[in-house]
Amino acid sequence: MEAQYAAVCQSIDTLLAQLQQEGILDEQFSQLMALQDETNPDFVAEVVQLYFEDSVQKIERMGAMLATSPAPDFKELDQLVHQFKGSSASLGAATIAQLCIKMREGCQTSNQAMCAALLGQLRDSYLLLKGKLDMFMALEHQRKQLLAAMGR
């Protein structure tokens, strides 16, 4: 069982290192993980779950706003993108935060085509991140089950 536990921990470390190398996550995610301890063992899982729920709503709202004819309220869209950038940066979702910065430039110049193109990239980046973090969450769950089975 110790070997299984070590293998799961290694898989988690490898996955997180890969995500950092690819620029999908940054050091902020590691800092969140450092906040997790015995008194709050599900901290990262809870933060990630809240981020997923919040992000889906924000991305859908941005899409609805950009579909507005003749043009969206760019000031309102900019505020929404700013919120998404903040929550993404807080999680450590570096790629998404960078795309939000570019999209805010599109909002500030009222460039609907640029914003729509960046929203497509945001969606793709979000889906990639979600897939990778779902993998992380599954490994983390497995790690906790093994710890419990070992009586720790």
DSSP file (Angstrom, degrees, kcal/mol; ACC not computed):
  #  RESIDUE AA STRUCTURE BP1 BP2  ACC     N-H-->O    O-->H-N    N-H-->O    O-->H-N    TCO  KAPPA ALPHA  PHI   PSI    X-CA   Y-CA   Z-CA
    1    1 A M     >        0   0    0      0, 0.0     4,-2.7     0, 0.0     5,-0.2   0.000 360.0 360.0 360.0 -36.2    0.0    0.0    0.0
    2    2 A E  H  >  +     0   0    0      1,-0.2     4,-2.7     2,-0.2     5,-0.2   0.902 360.0  51.2 -58.4 -40.9    3.0    2.3    0.7
    3    3 A A  H  > S+     0   0    0      2,-0.2     4,-2.2     1,-0.2    -1,-0.2   0.896 109.6  49.3 -65.3 -40.2    4.1    1.8   -2.9
    4    4 A Q  H  > S+     0   0    0      2,-0.2     4,-2.5     1,-0.2    -2,-0.2   0.933 111.6  49.2 -62.3 -45.7    0.7    2.6   -4.2
    5    5 A Y  H  X S+     0   0    0     -4,-2.7     4,-2.5     1,-0.2    -2,-0.2   0.926 111.4  48.7 -59.8 -46.3    0.6    5.8   -2.1
    6    6 A A  H  X S+     0   0    0     -4,-2.7     4,-2.3     1,-0.2    -1,-0.2   0.883 110.9  51.4 -61.5 -39.0    4.1    6.8   -3.3
    7    7 A A  H  X S+     0   0    0     -4,-2.2     4,-2.2     2,-0.2    -1,-0.2   0.900 110.3  48.0 -66.5 -40.9    3.0    6.2   -6.9
    8    8 A V  H  X S+     0   0    0     -4,-2.5     4,-2.3     2,-0.2    -2,-0.2   0.924 112.0  49.5 -65.8 -43.8   -0.1    8.3   -6.6
    9    9 A C  H  X S+     0   0    0     -4,-2.5     4,-2.5     1,-0.2    -2,-0.2   0.902 111.0  50.3 -60.5 -40.9    1.9   11.1   -5.0
   10   10 A Q  H  X S+     0   0    0     -4,-2.3     4,-2.7     2,-0.2    -1,-0.2   0.897 108.9  51.8 -63.9 -40.6    4.5   10.9   -7.8
   11   11 A S  H  X S+     0   0    0     -4,-2.2     4,-2.5     2,-0.2    -2,-0.2   0.900 110.2  48.9 -62.7 -41.0    1.7   11.1  -10.4
   12   12 A I  H  X S+     0   0    0     -4,-2.3     4,-2.6     2,-0.2     5,-0.2   0.946 112.7  47.2 -62.9 -48.2    0.3   14.2   -8.7
   13   13 A D  H  X S+     0   0    0     -4,-2.5     4,-2.4     1,-0.2    -2,-0.2   0.905 113.4  48.5 -60.4 -42.6    3.8   15.8   -8.6
   14   14 A T  H  X S+     0   0    0     -4,-2.7     4,-2.4     2,-0.2    -1,-0.2   0.925 111.8  48.9 -64.5 -45.5    4.4   14.9  -12.3
   15   15 A L  H  X S+     0   0    0     -4,-2.5     4,-2.4     1,-0.2    -2,-0.2   0.933 113.4  46.2 -60.5 -47.2    1.0   16.3  -13.4
   16   16 A L  H  X S+     0   0    0     -4,-2.6     4,-2.0     1,-0.2    -1,-0.2   0.884 112.0  51.0 -65.9 -38.2    1.5   19.6  -11.6
   17   17 A A  H  X S+     0   0    0     -4,-2.4     4,-2.7    -5,-0.2    -1,-0.2   0.910 110.7  49.7 -63.8 -41.1    5.0   20.0  -12.9
   18   18 A Q  H  X S+     0   0    0     -4,-2.4     4,-2.3     2,-0.2     6,-0.2   0.915 109.7  50.6 -62.7 -43.8    3.8   19.4  -16.4
   19   19 A L  H  <>S+     0   0    0     -4,-2.4     5,-1.8     1,-0.2     6,-1.7   0.858 112.4  47.2 -65.0 -34.8    1.0   21.9  -16.0
   20   20 A Q  H ><5S+     0   0    0     -4,-2.0     3,-1.1     4,-0.2    -2,-0.2   0.915 111.0  50.8 -71.9 -42.1    3.5   24.5  -14.7
   21   21 A Q  H 3<5S+     0   0    0     -4,-2.7    -2,-0.2     1,-0.3    -1,-0.2   0.886 110.9  49.4 -60.5 -38.4    5.9   23.8  -17.6
   22   22 A E  T 3<5S-     0   0    0     -4,-2.3    -1,-0.3    -5,-0.2    -2,-0.2   0.547 113.3-120.9 -79.1  -6.6    3.1   24.2  -20.1
   23   23 A G  T < 5S+     0   0    0     -3,-1.1    72,-0.6    -4,-0.3    -3,-0.2   0.611  81.7 118.9  78.1  11.2    2.1   27.5  -18.5
   24   24 A I  S   <S+     0   0    0     -5,-1.8    71,-0.6    -6,-0.2    70,-0.4   0.897  82.1  22.4 -75.4 -41.0   -1.4   26.2  -17.7
   25   25 A L  S    S-     0   0    0     -6,-1.7    -2,-0.3    68,-0.2    68,-0.2  -0.894  75.0-159.7-120.2 154.5   -0.8   26.7  -14.0
   26   26 A D    >>  -     0   0    0     66,-1.7     3,-1.5    -2,-0.3     4,-0.7  -0.573  45.6 -74.1-120.8-170.0    1.6   28.9  -12.2
   27   27 A E  H 3> S+     0   0    0      1,-0.3     4,-1.9    -2,-0.2     3,-0.3   0.727 117.5  76.0 -59.1 -25.1    3.2   29.0   -8.7
   28   28 A Q  H 3> S+     0   0    0      1,-0.2     4,-2.0     2,-0.2    -1,-0.3   0.867  91.0  54.8 -57.4 -38.0   -0.1   30.3   -7.2
   29   29 A F  H <> S+     0   0    0     -3,-1.5     4,-2.2     1,-0.2    -1,-0.2   0.899 106.3  51.4 -64.3 -39.5   -1.6   26.8   -7.4
   30   30 A S  H  X S+     0   0    0     -4,-0.7     4,-1.8    -3,-0.3    -1,-0.2   0.884 107.8  52.8 -62.7 -38.1    1.3   25.4   -5.4
   31   31 A Q  H  X S+     0   0    0     -4,-1.9     4,-0.8     2,-0.2    -1,-0.2   0.882 107.3  51.5 -65.7 -37.6    0.7   28.1   -2.8
   32   32 A L  H >< S+     0   0    0     -4,-2.0     3,-1.0     1,-0.2     4,-0.5   0.921 108.4  51.8 -62.6 -42.4   -2.9   27.0   -2.6
   33   33 A M  H >< S+     0   0    0     -4,-2.2     3,-1.2     1,-0.3    -2,-0.2   0.850 102.9  59.0 -63.2 -33.0   -1.8   23.4   -2.1
   34   34 A A  H 3< S+     0   0    0     -4,-1.8    -1,-0.3     1,-0.3    -2,-0.2   0.740  98.6  60.0 -67.8 -21.7    0.5   24.5    0.7
   35   35 A L  T << S+     0   0    0     -3,-1.0     2,-0.4    -4,-0.8    -1,-0.3   0.630  86.4  93.7 -79.7 -14.0   -2.6   25.9    2.6
   36   36 A Q    <   +     0   0    0     -3,-1.2     2,-0.2    -4,-0.5    -3,-0.0  -0.661  51.4 143.0 -83.2 131.0   -4.1   22.4    2.7
   37   37 A D  B >   -A   40   0A   0      3,-0.5     3,-0.9    -2,-0.4     6,-0.2  -0.808  65.6 -69.4-149.0-169.3   -3.4   20.5    5.8
   38   38 A E  T 3  S+     0   0    0      1,-0.3     4,-0.1    -2,-0.2    -2,-0.0   0.828 128.5  53.9 -60.8 -32.7   -5.0   18.0    8.3
   39   39 A T  T 3  S+     0   0    0      1,-0.3    -1,-0.3     2,-0.1    -3,-0.1   0.735 126.4  21.8 -75.6 -21.3   -7.4   20.7    9.6
   40   40 A N  B X  S+A   37   0A   0     -3,-0.9     3,-1.4     1,-0.1    -3,-0.5  -0.504  72.4 161.5-142.0  69.0   -8.6   21.5    6.1
   41   41 A P  T 3  S+     0   0    0      0, 0.0     4,-0.2     0, 0.0     3,-0.2   0.672  76.2  47.6 -69.6 -17.1   -7.9   18.4    3.9
   42   42 A D  T 3> S+     0   0    0      1,-0.1     4,-2.7     2,-0.1     5,-0.2   0.197  75.4 114.9-107.2  16.1  -10.3   19.3    1.1
   43   43 A F  H <> S+     0   0    0     -3,-1.4     4,-2.4     1,-0.2     5,-0.2   0.923  79.3  42.0 -53.8 -53.6   -9.2   22.9    0.7
   44   44 A V  H  > S+     0   0    0     -4,-0.2     4,-2.9     1,-0.2     5,-0.2   0.915 114.1  52.0 -64.3 -43.3   -7.8   22.7   -2.8
   45   45 A A  H  > S+     0   0    0      1,-0.2     4,-2.5     2,-0.2    -1,-0.2   0.901 111.5  47.7 -59.2 -41.4  -10.7   20.5   -4.0
   46   46 A E  H  X S+     0   0    0     -4,-2.7     4,-2.4     2,-0.2    -2,-0.2   0.916 112.4  48.1 -66.8 -43.3  -13.2   23.0   -2.7
   47   47 A V  H  X S+     0   0    0     -4,-2.4     4,-2.3    -5,-0.2    -2,-0.2   0.925 113.6  47.5 -62.4 -44.8  -11.4   25.9   -4.3
   48   48 A V  H  X S+     0   0    0     -4,-2.9     4,-2.5     2,-0.2    -2,-0.2   0.920 111.6  50.3 -63.6 -43.9  -11.2   24.1   -7.6
   49   49 A Q  H  X S+     0   0    0     -4,-2.5     4,-2.4    -5,-0.2    -2,-0.2   0.923 111.4  47.8 -61.9 -44.9  -14.8   23.1   -7.5
   50   50 A L  H  X S+     0   0    0     -4,-2.4     4,-2.6     1,-0.2     5,-0.2   0.899 111.0  52.2 -62.2 -40.0  -16.0   26.7   -6.8
   51   51 A Y  H  X S+     0   0    0     -4,-2.3     4,-2.8    -5,-0.2    -2,-0.2   0.926 109.1  49.9 -61.7 -44.9  -13.7   27.9   -9.6
   52   52 A F  H  X S+     0   0    0     -4,-2.5     4,-2.1     2,-0.2    -2,-0.2   0.944 113.1  45.5 -59.2 -49.0  -15.3   25.5  -12.1
   53   53 A E  H  X S+     0   0    0     -4,-2.4     4,-1.4     1,-0.2    -2,-0.2   0.924 116.8  44.5 -62.2 -45.7  -18.8   26.4  -11.1
   54   54 A D  H  X S+     0   0    0     -4,-2.6     4,-2.2    -5,-0.2    -1,-0.2   0.886 111.7  53.4 -65.5 -41.0  -18.1   30.2  -11.3
   55   55 A S  H  X S+     0   0    0     -4,-2.8     4,-3.0    -5,-0.2     5,-0.3   0.901 104.1  53.7 -65.4 -43.1  -16.1   29.9  -14.5
   56   56 A V  H  X S+     0   0    0     -4,-2.1     4,-2.4     1,-0.2    -1,-0.2   0.928 111.1  47.4 -58.3 -45.2  -18.9   28.1  -16.5
   57   57 A Q  H  X S+     0   0    0     -4,-1.4     4,-2.4    -5,-0.2    -1,-0.2   0.919 113.6  47.4 -62.3 -44.2  -21.3   30.9  -15.5
   58   58 A K  H  X S+     0   0    0     -4,-2.2     4,-2.6     2,-0.2    -2,-0.2   0.923 112.5  48.1 -66.0 -43.9  -18.9   33.7  -16.5
   59   59 A I  H  X S+     0   0    0     -4,-3.0     4,-2.2     2,-0.2    -1,-0.2   0.914 113.2  48.3 -63.7 -42.5  -18.0   32.1  -19.8
   60   60 A E  H  X S+     0   0    0     -4,-2.4     4,-2.4    -5,-0.3    -1,-0.2   0.917 111.9  49.9 -63.0 -42.4  -21.6   31.5  -20.7
   61   61 A R  H  X S+     0   0    0     -4,-2.4     4,-2.5     2,-0.2    -2,-0.2   0.907 109.6  50.9 -64.1 -41.9  -22.5   35.1  -19.7
   62   62 A M  H  X S+     0   0    0     -4,-2.6     4,-2.6     2,-0.2    -1,-0.2   0.922 110.4  50.0 -60.8 -43.2  -19.6   36.5  -21.9
   63   63 A G  H  X S+     0   0    0     -4,-2.2     4,-1.2     1,-0.2    -2,-0.2   0.914 111.1  48.2 -61.3 -43.5  -20.9   34.5  -24.8
   64   64 A A  H  < S+     0   0    0     -4,-2.4     4,-0.3     1,-0.2     3,-0.2   0.902 112.3  49.6 -63.7 -41.0  -24.4   35.8  -24.3
   65   65 A M  H >< S+     0   0    0     -4,-2.5     3,-1.3     1,-0.2    -2,-0.2   0.904 109.9  50.1 -65.8 -41.0  -23.1   39.4  -24.1
   66   66 A L  H 3< S+     0   0    0     -4,-2.6    -1,-0.2     1,-0.3    -2,-0.2   0.714 104.3  59.4 -72.3 -18.8  -21.0   39.0  -27.2
   67   67 A A  T 3< S+     0   0    0     -4,-1.2    -1,-0.3    -3,-0.2    -2,-0.2   0.516  81.2 117.1 -83.7  -4.7  -24.0   37.6  -29.1
   68   68 A T    <   -     0   0    0     -3,-1.3    -3,-0.0    -4,-0.3    -4,-0.0  -0.396  68.8-103.3 -67.1 136.1  -25.9   40.9  -28.4
   69   69 A S  S    S+     0   0    0      1,-0.2     2,-0.1    -2,-0.1    -2,-0.1  -0.865  93.2   2.5-106.8 142.9  -26.8   42.9  -31.5
   70   70 A P  S    S-     0   0    0      0, 0.0    -1,-0.2     0, 0.0    -2,-0.0  -0.938 133.5 -30.8 -76.0 -27.4  -25.6   45.4  -32.6
   71   71 A A        -     0   0    0     -2,-0.1    -2,-0.1    41,-0.0    -5,-0.1  -0.996  59.5-110.6-152.4 151.3  -22.9   45.4  -29.9
   72   72 A P        -     0   0    0      0, 0.0     2,-1.2     0, 0.0     3,-0.1  -0.263  43.1 -94.3 -74.2 167.2  -22.5   44.3  -26.3
   73   73 A D     >  -     0   0    0      1,-0.2     4,-2.5    -8,-0.1     3,-0.2  -0.746  42.2-166.4 -79.2  99.1  -22.1   46.7  -23.3
   74   74 A F  H  > S+     0   0    0     -2,-1.2     4,-2.7     1,-0.2    -1,-0.2   0.803  82.4  56.8 -64.8 -29.5  -18.3   46.6  -23.4
   75   75 A K  H  > S+     0   0    0      2,-0.2     4,-1.8     1,-0.2    -1,-0.2   0.933 111.0  42.8 -66.8 -44.0  -18.0   48.2  -20.0
   76   76 A E  H  > S+     0   0    0      2,-0.2     4,-2.0    -3,-0.2    -2,-0.2   0.901 114.9  50.4 -66.7 -41.7  -20.1   45.5  -18.4
   77   77 A L  H  X S+     0   0    0     -4,-2.5     4,-2.8     1,-0.2     5,-0.2   0.914 108.2  53.2 -61.8 -42.9  -18.2   42.8  -20.4
   78   78 A D  H  X S+     0   0    0     -4,-2.7     4,-2.5     1,-0.2    -1,-0.2   0.897 107.7  51.0 -59.6 -41.4  -14.9   44.3  -19.3
   79   79 A Q  H  X S+     0   0    0     -4,-1.8     4,-2.1     2,-0.2    -1,-0.2   0.906 111.3  47.9 -63.2 -41.3  -16.0   44.0  -15.6
   80   80 A L  H  X S+     0   0    0     -4,-2.0     4,-2.2     2,-0.2    -2,-0.2   0.917 112.6  47.8 -65.4 -43.9  -17.0   40.4  -16.1
   81   81 A V  H  X S+     0   0    0     -4,-2.8     4,-2.6     1,-0.2    -2,-0.2   0.888 109.8  54.2 -63.8 -39.0  -13.7   39.6  -17.8
   82   82 A H  H  X S+     0   0    0     -4,-2.5     4,-2.1    -5,-0.2    -1,-0.2   0.909 108.7  48.2 -61.3 -43.1  -11.8   41.4  -15.0
   83   83 A Q  H  X S+     0   0    0     -4,-2.1     4,-2.4     2,-0.2     5,-0.2   0.912 112.1  49.2 -62.5 -42.8  -13.6   39.2  -12.4
   84   84 A F  H  X S+     0   0    0     -4,-2.2     4,-2.3     1,-0.2    -2,-0.2   0.885 109.3  52.3 -65.7 -38.7  -12.7   36.1  -14.4
   85   85 A K  H  X S+     0   0    0     -4,-2.6     4,-2.8     2,-0.2    -1,-0.2   0.924 110.1  49.6 -61.0 -44.2   -9.1   37.2  -14.6
   86   86 A G  H  X S+     0   0    0     -4,-2.1     4,-2.2     2,-0.2    -2,-0.2   0.922 112.9  44.2 -62.6 -46.8   -9.0   37.7  -10.8
   87   87 A S  H  X S+     0   0    0     -4,-2.4     4,-1.4     2,-0.2    -1,-0.2   0.878 115.1  49.8 -68.4 -35.5  -10.5   34.3  -10.0
   88   88 A S  H  X>S+     0   0    0     -4,-2.3     5,-2.8    -5,-0.2     4,-1.6   0.920 111.8  47.4 -67.3 -43.6   -8.2   32.6  -12.6
   89   89 A A  H  <5S+     0   0    0     -4,-2.8    -2,-0.2     1,-0.2    -1,-0.2   0.879 109.0  55.2 -64.7 -37.8   -5.1   34.3  -11.2
   90   90 A S  H  <5S+     0   0    0     -4,-2.2    -1,-0.2     1,-0.2    -2,-0.2   0.844 111.5  44.1 -64.3 -33.3   -6.1   33.4   -7.7
   91   91 A L  H  <5S-     0   0    0     -4,-1.4    -1,-0.2    -5,-0.1    -2,-0.2   0.774 118.3-111.9 -79.2 -27.3   -6.3   29.7   -8.7
   92   92 A G  T  <5 +     0   0    0     -4,-1.6     2,-2.0   -64,-0.2   -66,-1.7   0.570  64.0 150.7 102.3  13.8   -3.0   29.9  -10.6
   93   93 A A     >< +     0   0    0     -5,-2.8     4,-2.3   -68,-0.2   -68,-0.2  -0.543  17.5 173.9 -80.3  79.2   -4.7   29.4  -14.1
   94   94 A A  H  >  +     0   0    0     -2,-2.0     4,-2.4   -70,-0.4    -1,-0.2   0.876  69.2  50.7 -60.5 -46.3   -2.0   31.5  -15.8
   95   95 A T  H  > S+     0   0    0    -72,-0.6     4,-2.2   -71,-0.6    -1,-0.2   0.923 112.7  46.8 -60.6 -45.1   -3.1   30.9  -19.4
   96   96 A I  H  > S+     0   0    0    -72,-0.3     4,-2.2     1,-0.2    -1,-0.2   0.909 110.6  52.1 -65.4 -42.3   -6.7   31.9  -18.7
   97   97 A A  H  X S+     0   0    0     -4,-2.3     4,-1.8     1,-0.2    -1,-0.2   0.905 110.1  49.5 -60.7 -41.0   -5.6   35.0  -16.8
   98   98 A Q  H  X S+     0   0    0     -4,-2.4     4,-1.9     1,-0.2    -1,-0.2   0.900 109.8  50.6 -65.4 -40.6   -3.4   36.1  -19.7
   99   99 A L  H  X S+     0   0    0     -4,-2.2     4,-2.5     1,-0.2    -1,-0.2   0.877 107.7  54.1 -64.3 -36.5   -6.2   35.6  -22.2
  100  100 A C  H  X S+     0   0    0     -4,-2.2     4,-2.4     2,-0.2    -1,-0.2   0.890 104.7  54.1 -63.9 -38.9   -8.4   37.7  -19.9
  101  101 A I  H  X S+     0   0    0     -4,-1.8     4,-1.4     1,-0.2    -1,-0.2   0.934 111.4  45.1 -60.4 -45.1   -5.9   40.5  -20.0
  102  102 A K  H  X S+     0   0    0     -4,-1.9     4,-1.6     1,-0.2    -2,-0.2   0.897 111.7  52.3 -64.5 -40.1   -6.0   40.5  -23.9
  103  103 A M  H  X S+     0   0    0     -4,-2.5     4,-2.2     1,-0.2    -1,-0.2   0.860 103.9  56.6 -66.9 -34.0   -9.8   40.3  -23.9
  104  104 A R  H  X S+     0   0    0     -4,-2.4     4,-2.6     2,-0.2    -1,-0.2   0.878 103.7  54.4 -63.6 -35.8   -9.9   43.3  -21.6
  105  105 A E  H  X S+     0   0    0     -4,-1.4     4,-1.2     1,-0.2    -1,-0.2   0.909 107.8  50.0 -62.0 -40.5   -7.9   45.2  -24.2
  106  106 A G  H  <>S+     0   0    0     -4,-1.6     5,-3.1     1,-0.2    -2,-0.2   0.877 110.7  49.5 -63.4 -38.5  -10.6   44.2  -26.8
  107  107 A C  H ><5S+     0   0    0     -4,-2.2     3,-1.3     3,-0.2    -2,-0.2   0.909 108.5  52.4 -65.2 -42.3  -13.3   45.5  -24.4
  108  108 A Q  H 3<5S+     0   0    0     -4,-2.6    -1,-0.2     1,-0.3    -2,-0.2   0.736 115.3  40.8 -70.4 -21.5  -11.5   48.8  -23.9
  109  109 A T  T 3<5S-     0   0    0     -4,-1.2    -1,-0.3    -5,-0.2    -2,-0.2   0.277 110.5-122.4-104.7   9.5  -11.3   49.3  -27.7
  110  110 A S  T < 5 +     0   0    0     -3,-1.3     2,-1.1     1,-0.2    -3,-0.2   0.866  53.6 160.9  52.6  41.5  -14.8   48.0  -28.3
  111  111 A N     >< +     0   0    0     -5,-3.1     4,-2.3     1,-0.2    -1,-0.2  -0.767  15.4 177.9 -97.6  92.8  -13.4   45.3  -30.6
  112  112 A Q  H  > S+     0   0    0     -2,-1.1     4,-2.6     1,-0.2     5,-0.2   0.882  78.8  52.1 -65.1 -40.3  -16.2   42.7  -30.7
  113  113 A A  H  > S+     0   0    0      2,-0.2     4,-2.3     1,-0.2    -1,-0.2   0.911 111.1  47.8 -64.1 -41.8  -14.4   40.4  -33.2
  114  114 A M  H  > S+     0   0    0      2,-0.2     4,-2.5     1,-0.2    -2,-0.2   0.925 112.9  48.6 -63.5 -44.9  -11.3   40.3  -31.0
  115  115 A C  H  X S+     0   0    0     -4,-2.3     4,-2.3     1,-0.2    -2,-0.2   0.902 111.1  50.1 -62.7 -41.5  -13.3   39.6  -27.9
  116  116 A A  H  X S+     0   0    0     -4,-2.6     4,-1.7     2,-0.2    -1,-0.2   0.912 111.6  48.1 -65.1 -42.1  -15.3   36.8  -29.6
  117  117 A A  H  X S+     0   0    0     -4,-2.3     4,-1.7     1,-0.2    -2,-0.2   0.918 113.3  47.8 -63.5 -43.5  -12.0   35.2  -30.9
  118  118 A L  H  X S+     0   0    0     -4,-2.5     4,-2.7     1,-0.2    -2,-0.2   0.840 106.2  57.8 -67.8 -33.0  -10.5   35.5  -27.4
  119  119 A L  H  X S+     0   0    0     -4,-2.3     4,-2.7     2,-0.2    -1,-0.2   0.899 104.5  52.4 -63.4 -38.4  -13.6   34.0  -25.8
  120  120 A G  H  X S+     0   0    0     -4,-1.7     4,-2.2     2,-0.2    -2,-0.2   0.917 111.2  46.2 -60.3 -43.4  -13.1   31.0  -28.1
  121  121 A Q  H  X S+     0   0    0     -4,-1.7     4,-2.8     2,-0.2    -2,-0.2   0.880 110.9  53.3 -66.3 -37.9   -9.6   30.6  -26.8
  122  122 A L  H  X S+     0   0    0     -4,-2.7     4,-2.8     2,-0.2    -2,-0.2   0.930 108.8  49.2 -61.5 -45.5  -10.8   31.1  -23.2
  123  123 A R  H  X S+     0   0    0     -4,-2.7     4,-2.6     2,-0.2    -2,-0.2   0.937 112.7  47.1 -59.1 -47.5  -13.3   28.3  -23.6
  124  124 A D  H  X S+     0   0    0     -4,-2.2     4,-2.2     1,-0.2    -2,-0.2   0.921 114.0  47.1 -60.8 -44.9  -10.6   26.0  -25.0
  125  125 A S  H  X S+     0   0    0     -4,-2.8     4,-2.7     1,-0.2    -1,-0.2   0.884 111.7  51.2 -65.1 -38.8   -8.2   26.9  -22.3
  126  126 A Y  H  X S+     0   0    0     -4,-2.8     4,-3.1    -5,-0.2    -2,-0.2   0.930 110.3  48.4 -63.6 -45.3  -10.8   26.4  -19.6
  127  127 A L  H  X S+     0   0    0     -4,-2.6     4,-2.3     2,-0.2    -2,-0.2   0.891 112.6  48.9 -63.7 -39.3  -11.8   23.0  -21.0
  128  128 A L  H  X S+     0   0    0     -4,-2.2     4,-2.3     2,-0.2    -2,-0.2   0.948 113.9  46.0 -62.6 -49.3   -8.1   21.9  -21.1
  129  129 A L  H  X S+     0   0    0     -4,-2.7     4,-3.1     1,-0.2     5,-0.3   0.918 111.8  51.7 -60.0 -45.0   -7.6   23.2  -17.5
  130  130 A K  H  X S+     0   0    0     -4,-3.1     4,-2.5     1,-0.2    -1,-0.2   0.916 109.5  49.9 -61.0 -43.9  -10.7   21.5  -16.3
  131  131 A G  H  X S+     0   0    0     -4,-2.3     4,-1.6     2,-0.2    -1,-0.2   0.920 114.3  44.5 -60.0 -44.5   -9.7   18.2  -17.8
  132  132 A K  H  X S+     0   0    0     -4,-2.3     4,-2.2     1,-0.2    -2,-0.2   0.897 115.1  47.2 -68.4 -40.7   -6.2   18.4  -16.2
  133  133 A L  H  X S+     0   0    0     -4,-3.1     4,-2.9     2,-0.2    -2,-0.2   0.811 107.1  57.0 -74.3 -27.5   -7.6   19.5  -12.8
  134  134 A D  H  X S+     0   0    0     -4,-2.5     4,-2.2    -5,-0.3    -1,-0.2   0.907 108.4  48.5 -62.8 -40.3  -10.3   16.7  -13.0
  135  135 A M  H  X S+     0   0    0     -4,-1.6     4,-2.3     2,-0.2    -2,-0.2   0.930 111.8  49.0 -62.3 -45.9   -7.3   14.3  -13.3
  136  136 A F  H  X S+     0   0    0     -4,-2.2     4,-2.8     1,-0.2    -2,-0.2   0.925 110.5  50.6 -58.2 -46.6   -5.6   16.0  -10.4
  137  137 A M  H  X S+     0   0    0     -4,-2.9     4,-2.4     1,-0.2    -1,-0.2   0.886 109.6  50.5 -62.6 -39.7   -8.8   15.8   -8.2
  138  138 A A  H  X S+     0   0    0     -4,-2.2     4,-2.2     2,-0.2    -1,-0.2   0.917 113.0  45.9 -64.6 -42.8   -9.1   12.0   -9.0
  139  139 A L  H  X S+     0   0    0     -4,-2.3     4,-2.6     2,-0.2    -2,-0.2   0.902 112.0  51.3 -64.9 -41.2   -5.5   11.4   -8.0
  140  140 A E  H  X S+     0   0    0     -4,-2.8     4,-2.2     2,-0.2    -2,-0.2   0.896 110.0  49.7 -63.5 -40.4   -5.9   13.5   -4.9
  141  141 A H  H  X S+     0   0    0     -4,-2.4     4,-2.2     2,-0.2    -1,-0.2   0.915 111.4  49.0 -63.3 -43.6   -9.0   11.5   -4.0
  142  142 A Q  H  X S+     0   0    0     -4,-2.2     4,-2.3     1,-0.2    -2,-0.2   0.897 109.3  53.0 -62.3 -41.4   -7.1    8.3   -4.5
  143  143 A R  H  X S+     0   0    0     -4,-2.6     4,-2.3     1,-0.2    -2,-0.2   0.915 109.9  47.7 -60.7 -44.2   -4.3    9.6   -2.3
  144  144 A K  H  X S+     0   0    0     -4,-2.2     4,-2.4     2,-0.2    -1,-0.2   0.878 110.0  52.4 -67.0 -38.1   -6.7   10.4    0.5
  145  145 A Q  H  X S+     0   0    0     -4,-2.2     4,-2.4     2,-0.2    -1,-0.2   0.918 110.6  47.8 -63.2 -42.6   -8.3    7.0    0.3
  146  146 A L  H  X S+     0   0    0     -4,-2.3     4,-1.8     2,-0.2    -2,-0.2   0.902 110.0  52.3 -65.1 -40.8   -4.9    5.3    0.5
  147  147 A L  H  <>S+     0   0    0     -4,-2.3     5,-2.7     1,-0.2     4,-0.2   0.935 111.3  47.1 -59.1 -45.6   -3.9    7.4    3.5
  148  148 A A  H ><5S+     0   0    0     -4,-2.4     3,-1.4     1,-0.2    -2,-0.2   0.900 110.1  52.5 -62.9 -41.3   -7.1    6.4    5.3
  149  149 A A  H 3<5S+     0   0    0     -4,-2.4    -1,-0.2     1,-0.3    -2,-0.2   0.806 108.0  52.0 -65.3 -29.1   -6.6    2.8    4.4
  150  150 A M  T 3<5S-     0   0    0     -4,-1.8    -1,-0.3    -5,-0.2    -2,-0.2   0.448 119.8-112.8 -86.5   0.1   -3.1    3.0    5.9
  151  151 A G  T < 5       0   0    0     -3,-1.4    -3,-0.2    -4,-0.2    -2,-0.1   0.806 360.0 360.0  76.8  30.4   -4.6    4.5    9.1
  152  152 A R      <       0   0    0     -5,-2.7    -4,-0.2    -6,-0.1    -5,-0.1   0.409 360.0 360.0-112.2 360.0   -3.1    8.0    8.7
